[in-house]
Amino acid sequence: RSVAIAKLKTARLSAGLTLAQVAKVSGIRLETLSRMELGKVQNPTLDTLQNYAAAVGMVLRIEVDEK
């Protein structure tokens, strides 16, 4: 499971939201959210991650830094 998805799941649980509630707000299928949290979706799209983040009150940020 990715670090991003783990953080989103933690935020969801902290907010007291069910997967069904996040699915409704985000427009992501409940089954997809469940599979993401279980690590069965290896490469979710950026749109999916952004929608999940917004539904749990977070922002997805991507950074590229020099080594």
Secondary structure by P-SEA (a helix, b strand, c coil): ccaaaaaaaaaaaaacccaaaaaaaacccaaaaaaaaacccccccaaaaaaaaaaacbbbbbbbbcc
